[in-house]
């Protein structure tokens, strides 16, 4: 009798374990935002302490050949958000410039909408690193290239065909009461082209980094 009761209790415990495994597997499948495979964090030395900059899937990947890839992705996100804030603020106050037409900064603000959407993707990634959020990071970098290139084209078209003066004035408010800095149109357009080329080249590399990070985090079984 004792043996039969012991066997029955062992069978019941096995059935309970199976039911718990099924419930946990079902909860993982039903929630698409959860990581389907747990990642084991890897502690790496940094100055005088240990930092969790990678896990078992990203330990061999790097950004700029010297930084852990996740640190690179976070840096790209911070750079994108700060650049977006700077461009939106600068062009918003450009409406107060008396030397340019009112629609010039308005069109620029519209062209920067893709970059704003891309920055929101990085903000979502900062809040929670999931397969869905990190899968949109390379799209955010593509939006950065699109906005920067379109803004450059609009600036060239405006200052070449619409803006008549040979001098570009930077400032805001009434010219009689405020100080405006001036520079030649040729030099201004050269700076715009150089900045656009640097930003687009950087984001082309950022696309590779974010895409590689998303692929590495999938692991071998996903």
Secondary structure by P-SEA (a helix, b strand, c coil): caaaaaaaaaaaaaaaaaaaaaaaaaaaaaccccccbbbbbbbbbcccccccccccccccccccccccaaaaaaaaaaaaaaaaaaaaaaaaacccccccccaaaaaaaaaaaaaaaaaaaaaaaaacccaaaaaaaaaaaaaaaaaaaaaaaaaaaaaaccccccbbbbbbcccccbbbbbbbaaaaaaaaaaaaaaaaaaaaaaaaaaaaaaaaaccccc
